Amino acid sequence: MASKEPKPIGEVTHYYSAIGVAIVKFKKAVAVGAEVRFKGATTDFEETIKSMQYDHKDISSAKKGQEVGIKVGDKVREGDEIYDAE
């Protein structure tokens, strides 16, 4: 049985390695506490979003189309896609 290919819910637009923060643009509303999966050419890990910032202020959820900073525990790269974790 072929499973439907999951659709990305967002994309990494920038990564600050010194502070371990990914700037992501979500295609749908995503809240803190959501389990997401980062996937790219050399990236593939799941993570629970613990904090999110917009304009240097903590927010509890990102709106569709909003670019936010989220703390990540592993290296991500520009262009990596974000999916809902299974």
C-alpha positions in Angstrom: 0.0 0.0 0.0 1.5 3.3 -1.1 1.4 6.0 1.6 0.6 9.5 0.5 3.7 11.7 0.3 3.4 14.2 3.2 3.3 17.8 2.2 5.8 20.2 3.7 4.3 22.6 6.2 7.2 25.0 6.0 10.8 25.7 4.9 14.0 26.9 6.5 14.9 30.3 5.1 18.0 30.9 7.3 20.0 29.2 10.0 22.2 30.8 12.7 24.6 28.1 13.7 26.1 30.1 16.6 22.8 30.2 18.5 21.2 27.1 17.0 18.2 29.0 15.6 16.4 28.3 12.3 14.3 30.9 10.6 11.4 29.1 9.1 8.4 30.2 7.0 5.4 28.1 7.7 2.7 27.3 5.2 0.1 26.9 7.9 -0.4 27.9 11.6 2.0 26.0 13.9 2.1 26.3 17.6 4.8 25.8 20.3 4.7 22.1 21.3 4.1 20.9 17.8 6.2 17.9 16.7 7.9 18.6 13.4 10.4 16.9 11.2 13.2 18.7 9.4 14.1 17.0 6.1 16.7 18.0 3.5 19.6 16.7 1.5 21.6 15.9 4.7 19.0 16.7 7.3 16.5 14.3 8.8 15.4 14.6 12.4 12.3 15.2 14.5 11.9 17.8 17.1 9.3 19.3 19.4 9.1 23.1 19.0 10.0 24.4 22.5 10.1 28.1 21.7 9.3 30.4 18.8 10.1 34.1 18.3 8.8 36.7 15.9 10.5 40.1 15.8 12.6 39.1 18.8 9.6 38.5 21.0 8.4 35.1 22.2 5.2 33.9 20.5 3.1 30.8 21.1 2.2 30.1 17.5 3.2 31.2 14.0 0.6 32.3 11.5 0.5 31.0 7.9 3.2 32.7 5.9 4.9 34.2 8.9 8.7 33.8 9.2 9.7 32.9 12.8 12.8 31.8 14.6 12.8 28.4 16.4 15.5 26.8 18.5 16.7 23.6 16.9 18.8 20.9 18.5 20.5 19.9 15.3 22.0 21.7 12.3 19.6 22.6 9.5 20.2 24.3 6.2 18.4 26.8 4.0 15.9 25.1 1.8 15.3 22.2 4.3 11.6 21.4 4.4 9.5 21.0 7.6 6.8 18.3 7.9 4.4 17.3 10.6 6.1 14.5 12.6 4.4 11.1 12.1 
